Amino acid sequence: MHSYIDLIARILEFLGVLLITAGICYALFKYIFKLQDQKTRDFDTLRQDIGKSILLGLEILVGADIIATVITEPSMDKVLTLGIIILIRTLLSFSLQVELEGKFPWQKAK
């Protein structure tokens, strides 16, 4: 059972990295070849698209880390390592979301 769960965690990690990479490539392709609805290239739209793909990839990577840690033998070192990884990825996600939306999540829309 542990080997299957470990395989699932590895697949999720791969999908998270693949999603980030594919999202960045698609956003750059869309920006370079002007597939946007606008007549001019918009750098803000490029930043939004890249940020969204990074956010989604980070969420999947956090889930993969949690799954991978659950199947291992629990020790204080592994739990602390997971906590630090999740804290760093959560802070990255939070700062990206604030950067993309221009406001904190608890603020009302402008």
Disulfide bonds with the S-S distance in Angstrom:
none
